[in-house]
Amino acid sequence: MNMPKTDISPPKTTVFIVDDHPLVRDWLSRLINEEKDLGVCGWADKADDAISAIERLKPGISIIDIGLRGKSGLELIRFLTDQNPEELILVLSMHDEAVYASRALKMGARGYVSKRDTTEKVIMAIRRILAGGMYISETLAEALARELSRNKNPVLAGDVSLLSDRELEVFRLLAAGRETSEIAKDLSVSPKTVQSYCARIKEKLNLRNATELLQAATRWFDAQNSL
């Protein structure tokens, strides 16, 4: 007896997006939803909202940006992987992978893609992670293998690695021209706490005053955006 043919599509792997830029979320959602086996199940623009949504939706993979309001993407990755070491996370960020990728991977992310990369690499990274692998660019893989810094300027590369994740976030926001009060609001801390972070950054980077701190942050920011 011949059974009637049925067109039953396999269930899609769900993807959750954490990014505070609406245009990026829209672009990424369209890109993913065009794939027959992938589908976006939700999004958040803040870490706290992402935590509750990911816990409720249990996506197959989450795509997280580094720069978020409040808790940073790095803090979000650490929290999620502390709760579930098997959590699949891909970082999609505009920030310098030489500084941020190794931190994200150490915290449990399975891959790092720059927003400057092609759309094909985003989908490639998602599929590789879902298959049990990891994804980083060839450039970063070569740099890690050689254990060489891309830049000998200590403020642009080497000494930045001495900063804690929160100190690095403050440094990045200073480079973006944010005032102390604005940084405090972004990170949900007091201005006095931000000043304490700045003091520790100056000590670690051997900077004498606030002017040198701002100059160093600006040079670092310009170097990232010239890549």
C-alpha positions in Angstrom: 0.0 0.0 0.0 1.5 3.3 -1.0 1.4 5.9 1.7 0.6 9.5 0.7 3.6 11.8 0.5 3.8 14.5 3.1 6.0 17.6 3.1 7.2 17.7 6.7 10.0 20.1 7.2 12.5 19.4 10.0 12.3 21.6 13.1 14.4 24.7 12.8 17.3 25.4 15.2 16.3 28.5 17.2 18.6 31.5 17.4 18.4 34.3 20.1 20.0 37.7 19.3 21.4 40.1 21.9 22.3 43.5 20.3 21.3 47.1 21.2 21.3 48.3 17.6 17.9 47.8 15.9 19.3 47.9 12.4 21.7 45.1 13.3 19.0 43.0 14.8 16.8 43.4 11.8 19.6 42.6 9.4 20.6 39.5 11.4 17.1 38.3 11.8 16.4 38.5 8.0 19.7 36.7 7.3 19.0 33.9 9.7 15.3 33.4 8.8 16.3 33.0 5.2 17.9 29.7 6.1 15.6 26.7 5.9 16.9 25.1 9.1 17.4 28.3 11.3 14.9 30.7 12.8 15.1 33.7 15.2 13.1 33.0 18.4 13.7 36.4 20.1 16.0 39.2 20.9 17.1 41.5 23.7 19.0 44.8 23.8 20.2 44.4 27.5 22.0 41.6 29.3 19.4 41.3 32.1 16.5 41.0 29.6 18.6 38.4 27.6 19.2 36.3 30.7 15.5 35.8 31.5 14.5 35.3 27.8 17.3 32.8 27.1 16.3 30.9 30.3 12.7 30.8 29.1 13.2 30.1 25.4 16.2 27.9 25.6 17.5 28.7 22.1 19.8 26.4 20.2 22.4 29.2 20.0 22.7 32.8 21.1 24.4 35.6 19.2 25.8 38.3 21.5 27.3 41.7 21.0 30.1 42.9 23.3 28.9 46.5 23.8 25.5 46.5 25.6 23.8 48.9 28.0 24.3 47.9 31.6 26.2 44.6 31.8 28.6 44.1 29.0 28.3 41.2 26.5 31.4 39.6 28.3 29.6 39.6 31.6 26.5 38.1 30.0 28.6 35.3 28.4 30.2 34.6 31.8 26.8 34.4 33.5 25.2 32.1 30.9 28.2 29.7 30.7 28.4 29.6 34.5 24.8 28.5 34.6 25.2 26.1 31.7 28.7 25.2 30.4 27.1 23.7 27.3 25.5 27.0 26.3 26.2 27.7 22.6 27.3 31.4 22.1 28.6 33.2 19.1 29.9 36.7 19.5 29.2 39.2 16.7 30.9 42.5 17.4 32.5 45.5 15.9 35.3 45.5 18.5 38.9 44.4 17.9 39.0 40.6 18.0 42.6 40.7 19.1 41.5 42.3 22.4 38.0 40.8 22.9 37.9 37.4 21.2 40.3 35.6 23.5 38.4 37.0 26.5 35.0 35.9 25.1 36.4 32.4 24.3 37.9 32.0 27.7 34.4 32.7 29.2 32.8 30.0 27.1 31.8 31.6 23.8 32.3 29.1 20.9 33.1 31.7 18.2 33.8 35.3 17.4 32.8 37.1 14.2 33.4 40.8 13.3 30.5 42.9 12.0 32.9 43.9 9.3 32.9 40.3 8.0 30.7 39.0 5.2 27.3 37.6 5.9 28.4 34.2 4.8 30.8 34.0 7.7 28.0 34.6 10.2 26.1 31.7 8.9 29.3 29.6 8.6 30.1 30.3 12.2 26.6 29.4 13.4 26.7 26.1 11.6 30.2 25.2 12.8 29.2 25.9 16.4 26.0 23.9 16.1 28.1 21.0 14.7 30.2 21.0 17.8 33.1 23.1 16.6 34.4 26.6 17.2 34.8 29.6 14.9 37.5 32.3 14.8 39.0 34.1 11.8 42.1 32.9 10.1 43.9 36.1 11.1 43.2 35.5 14.8 44.0 31.8 14.6 47.4 32.6 13.1 48.0 35.3 15.7 47.2 32.9 18.6 49.3 30.2 17.1 52.3 32.5 16.8 51.6 34.2 20.1 52.6 37.5 18.6 51.0 40.9 19.3 49.7 42.7 16.3 51.0 46.0 17.7 54.0 46.7 19.9 52.4 49.9 21.3 51.6 48.8 24.9 48.5 50.9 25.2 47.1 49.7 21.8 47.7 46.0 22.4 49.8 44.5 25.1 49.0 46.3 28.3 45.3 46.4 27.5 45.2 42.7 28.3 46.1 43.6 31.9 42.6 45.3 32.4 39.7 43.4 33.9 36.6 43.0 31.8 34.8 45.9 33.5 38.0 48.1 33.3 38.2 47.4 29.6 34.5 48.3 29.2 35.1 51.7 30.9 38.2 52.2 28.8 36.2 51.6 25.6 33.4 54.0 26.7 36.0 56.7 27.5 37.4 56.2 24.0 33.9 56.6 22.6 33.7 60.1 24.3 31.4 59.2 27.2 31.5 61.3 30.3 31.9 59.7 33.8 28.2 60.2 34.5 27.2 58.6 31.2 29.4 55.6 31.8 28.0 55.2 35.3 24.5 55.2 33.8 25.5 52.7 31.0 27.0 50.3 33.4 24.4 50.8 36.2 27.1 51.8 38.8 27.8 55.1 40.6 30.1 57.8 39.2 32.5 57.1 42.1 32.8 53.5 41.0 33.6 54.6 37.5 36.3 56.9 39.0 37.8 53.9 40.8 37.9 51.9 37.6 39.7 54.8 35.9 42.2 55.0 38.7 43.0 51.3 38.3 43.3 51.7 34.5 45.8 54.5 34.9 47.8 52.4 37.4 47.9 49.3 35.1 48.7 51.3 32.0 51.2 53.5 33.7 49.3 56.7 32.9 49.9 59.8 35.1 46.6 61.6 34.8 43.1 61.8 33.3 44.4 63.6 30.2 46.9 60.7 29.4 44.1 58.2 30.1 41.8 59.9 27.6 44.6 60.2 25.0 45.5 56.5 25.4 41.8 55.5 25.1 41.5 57.6 22.0 44.6 56.2 20.3 43.3 52.6 21.1 39.9 53.5 19.6 41.4 54.9 16.5 43.6 51.9 16.0 40.6 49.6 16.2 38.6 51.5 13.7 41.5 51.7 11.3 41.6 47.9 10.9 
